[in-house]
Amino acid sequence: MHNNKKAVSTLLPLVLASAVAMTVSQSAVAEIVLYDQDDTTFSTDGYFNTFYVHSDVERAGEQFDRKQSRVKMGFLPNWIGFNFGKQVGDLKLGGRSSFWVTINDSESNGTETGIDVRQFYATAGNEQWGEVLFGKDFGLFGRSNILLDEMLSGYGQVSDTLGLVDGGGVSFGNIGTGYPYPFPTSQITYRSPKVSGLRVAAGIMDPVDTTDDTSSTLDKAYQEAPRFETEITYEFELGGTQFYTWINGMQQSSDNTDSSIEKVDSKGLGYGVQAKMGNLSLTASGFQAEGINPFFTNNAGEALLREVDSDGYLLQGSYRFGKNRVALSYGQTQDDGNGLGGEADYETRGIALFHSINDNLTLVAELNQFEIEGKNSPALDEETRTFAVGAALSF
């Protein structure tokens, strides 16, 4: 009943057809302004990337052992985004839509390139009381954990057990080995003004079913309240070092009309700190969760969740010299059984070199090693080593 492995491996090639990223951070994108008149602006931004990838897969039983070459996109999918802004009195109105595209055609989908709308929201606010966002955007729980990942524009892990080596979508980066992915969802979120480096965000999100029982046709999962998520960030400088710190969390309860199916109370906590000292950047983050899918915060694929624990952390460092940046990364998630239906540890080790040709074009080379250790089921064991080299262009 609780074996989620099939659901996850079936879902990933579909969900990840445009998954992961959140905006290399929109502030880092040099958007192109298409219109700027009468207190109204309209602009666009975009991101394109492609990698040659070679993976060496070793799994329990040896029948899946192989070396596989691919040409595909990396951890970030390709996207094009459009931004709207209008000043009306003391109220600033805005909006964003972004379309995420997979470039990975295959024998099964021909040239049916997947297009996914990851953001479609409006905002209203001013400097005095903050901003309200309503629409579809990435969640708050785990948000800064992934946005500040030093390997965000790299490649990352491609677990064969999770269907990623031959999947049509992106790689997994450090999802499942340090943080869960804060899936885009419909929401109403308030963000306070930034006061002395401190900012608070809190929102209600569309809840998800965590109490489905596929063995029964006479039950219905339901939630009396929405999912609640929040994030507090604090930026400050100390001794010439820039610090960015955060803490985020979520809470949700899911019930079922069948009284024999236990209610699932889900709660999670994420945290981290990033320190920048000249050309050196150090990042440490982590999370603790109960009743939450360790890969996806919205339980994509509707795996049968229980009130069991998962926790993880990510340690990273990077250094810039000239037009180059070298990044080192180690991440781990320990899951008591909500991910693949059995207790397992997931680990990713990576090293990457990013070389900037100019402000828009970057070349990337990366080595990655991913491992699954099944605590009670050696059949889950896997070690996959990946070499990736590619290019990313943004505007």
N, C-alpha and C positions, 0 to 999 in steps of 0.2 A: 504493500500500500504506500509505503514511504520511499520507494525507489524512484528518485527523480532523474536518474541519469539519462533515460531515454528522452524525457521531456526536454531536458536542457540541450542535449546534442542535436535534437531535431529542430529546436527553436533557434539556436544561435545563427546558423547560416542565413536565416530570414531576418531576425531582429538586427543583426549586425550588418545588414546590407547597406546601412548608412549610419551606423551607430557612433558612438562615442564621442564626443568631444565637446564640447561646450564652447567653443570660441577661443581658440588659442589664447585667448582673452581678447575680447573685442577692442580693448584699449590698445592692443599691440598691432592692430590691423590699420594700415594706412588707407582708410576708406576714400572713395572717389565721390566728390560732391557733384551731383547731377543738377540740382536746383537749389538756389538760395536767394529768395526774394520775399519781401513782405512778411518777415518773421517766420517764414516757412522753409524747411530744408528737406531734401530727399537725396540719399546717398546710397552707394552700394559697396560691398566688400566681397572678397572671394578667396578661396584656398584650393590649390591643386597639388596633388602629390602622387608619386608612383615609385615602387620599389621592386628591385629584383631580390627574391628571397629564396634561400636554400635551407631546408629544415631536415634534421636527422632525428627520426622518431624511434624511440625504444619503449615498448609497452609490455606489460605482463603477458606471457603466453607466446610472444614473439611473432604471432601471425600478422600483427600490424606494423612490425618493424620495417622501416623503409627510409629512403632519402628522396625528398620531394622538392622540386624547383617550381617557383611561381613568379608571375609578374602581376602585382596587385598594389592596392593602396595600403597605407600604414595604419597606425593607431587612430589618426584623425581621418575621417572620410573627406571627400571633396565637397565644397559647398559654395553657394552664392547667396548673399544676404542683401536685404534692402531695409533701409532705415528711414523713418519719417519723424520730423519734429516741427512743432508749431507753438509759438508763444502767443497766448491769449490773456492779456492783462498780466496778472502775477502768476498765472498758471501755465506750466510747461507741459504740453501734450507730446506724446511720442508713440512710436510703435516699431516693431521689428518682425520681419518674416525671414526665415532662412530655409533653404532647400538643400538637403544633404544627398549626395549622389555617389553610388558605387560605380566603379569602372570595371568591375570584375565580371565580365560575361563568361559563360561556360556552356558545356554541351547541353545542360538541362534547361537553361533559360535563354539560349541564343543571344540576341542583342537586347534583351529586355532589361535595360539598365534601371535599377531601382532608384526611385526618388522619394525621399522621406522628409516631411515637414517637421523639423525638430523645434522650431520656435515660431510662434504666431501670437504675438501679444501686443497690448497697448499699455501705456503708462500715463499717469497724471500726477503732477507734484509741483512743489516749489522749495526754495531753500529753507524756509522757515519750518515747515512741518514734515517734509520728507516726500516719499513717492509711493504710489500704489500701482502695482502691476496686476493686470488681469488678462488671462489667456493661457497659452501653452509655453512653458519654459522649463529649463532644467530645475530639479529640486534643490532644496537647501541642505538636506542631510548628505554629507559627503561631497558637497559642492567645491569648497576650497581644497579639499584633499586631492581632487583630480585636476582642478584648474592650475594648481601650483606644482604639478608633477614636472620634474626637470626633463623627463623623457617624453613629454606630451606630443611633440612633433616628430618622434621617432617611430619605432616599429613595435617592440615589446613581445610579449609571449603569445604563442599560438598553440595552445593545448590541443592535441589530437583527440583526447577524450571528450573535449568540449566541442569538437567539430570544426576547429578553426584552421587547421592546416589546409584542408580542401574546401573550406567554406567560401562563400561568395562575397563575404563582407570584410570588415576591417579585422585587424589583429586585436588582441585584448589589452595591450599595454600592461598596466599593473592592476587591472580589474580582477578581483578574486585573489590577488596577492598583495594586499595592502589596503584596499578600499572597495566597496561596492559602487556600481555605476549609478549616479543620481539621475535616473531616467526622466526625460521630459514628460510633463503631465499638466493637465489643466489645473489652474490655481488662481487664488487671489492672495497676493503677498504685499505686505507693507514693509518699506525700508525707511529707517530714520535718516535724518541728515547726519553727515559725519561730523562729530564734535570732538575736537582734540584727538583725532585718530580713531575714535570709537564709533561703530555703526552696528545697528541691530536690525535684523530682518526676521519677520514672522509671517507665516501664511497657512492657509488651509488648502489642502490638495485633494484631488479626487481619490477616494480610498480604493483599495484593491482587495479582491477575494483571496483569503489565505486559508479558508476552511472548506473548500470544495472537496467532495468525496466522490471520486469517479466510479466507485463501486455501487453507488446508489443513484436512482433516478427520481427519488421522491424527496430530495432535499434542495435547499437554496441557500447559498452563502449570502450574508448581508452585513452592512455596517450602519449602526445608528448615528454615528458621527463621522465627519471627514477625517482625513489624516492630517495631523498637525506637524509642521516642521519649522525649525528656526535656525538662525546662525548669527553669532556675534563675532565681529572682527575688530581687531585693535592694532593700529600701526603706530610705531614710535621709533625714535632714533636714540641710541645710547653708545657713547664713545666712538662715534663715527660709523657705527653699524646700523643699517636699516633693518628693523624687525617687523614682520607681519605675522600676527597670531590669530588663531580662530578656534571656535568651538561651535559645533552644530549638532542637531538632534532631531529625532522624529518619534511619534507615538501614534499607534492605531490599534483598534480592536475590531475583530471580525467574528461574527457569530454565524449560526446555521439554524435553519428551521427544524432540522432533525436534532432533537435534544440529546441524542446519543453521541453527536459529534462535538468534541470539546471546542470551546471558544479559544481563539488565539489572540493574546495580547502581544503586540509587537512594539519594541522600543529600541532605539539606537542612539549612540553618542559618537561623534567624530571630533577630532582635535588636531592641532598641529602648530608648528612654528617654522618660519623661513627667515634666515638671517643672510643679509648681503653685505659683504665687506670688500669694497672695490671690485675686483674681478672674480672673487670667490663667493659662491652661494651654497648654503647648507640648508637642507629641508628635512624635517622629521614630522611624521604624521601617523595617526592611528585611528582605530575605531573599535567599539564594542557594541554588540547587538544581540537581541534575543527575539526569536520568532520572525527573522528577516532573512530573505534570500541573500547569501554572501556575495552573489554576483550582481544582482539587480535590486535597487531599492523599491521598485514597484512590483516585484515578483513576476516578471515577464515569463510567460509560459505556464503560470498558475501551478507551480510545484506545490506539493502537499507540505505545508509548513507546520512545524510544531514549536512549542516554546523552548527551543534549544538554543545554545549559545554559538556565536562566532565572534572572533576578534582578530585583528591584524594590525600590522604596522609597516611603514615604508621609510627607509633611510636613504638619503641621496645627497650628493655633492656635485658641484660643477665648477669649472674654472675657465675663464676666457683669456685668450692670448691672441692678440691681433684680430684676425677675422675668424678665429677658431674657438670652439667651446667643447670641452671634454666633460662628459657626465658619467657618474657611477651611480648604480642603483641596486638596492636589495629590498625585496618586499616579501611578506609572509602573511597568510591567512590561515587560521586554525578553525575548522568548522566541525561541529558536533553531529552534522547529518542533514542539514537543510539543503545543501548544494546538490550533492549526487546521491543522497539517500543513505550515506554511511559516513562515519567520522573520517576526516582526511585533513592533511596539511598540504597547503599549496605554497610554493616558493618560486620567486623569479629573481635572477641575477642578471644585470645588464651593464654594458659599457658602450658609449656612443660618442662619435665625433661629428660635430656640426660645423660645416665650413660655409661662411657667408660669402657668396659671390658679390652681392650687393644687398640693399635693404629689402629686396623682394625675393631673391632667389637663394636657396640654401641647399647644399649637398649634405647627405647624411650617410654614415656608415655605422653599423651596430652589430654587436654580438650579444646573444641572449640565451639563457639557460633556464628552462622551466621544469619543475618537478611536482608530481603528486605522490604523496605517501598515504596509502590507505591504512588507517589504523586497525581496522578489523577485517578488511577485504583487500588482500594483495592484488586482486584483479583490477583495482583502481590505479595501481602504480604506473607511473609514466615519467620519462625523462626525454625532453625534446630540446635540442640545441639548434639555434637559428642564426644565420648570418643574413643581414639585409643591407642593401646599398641602394640609395635612391635620391630623388630631388623633390623639393617642395617650393612652390611659388605662391606668394600671397600678395594681395593688394587691398 
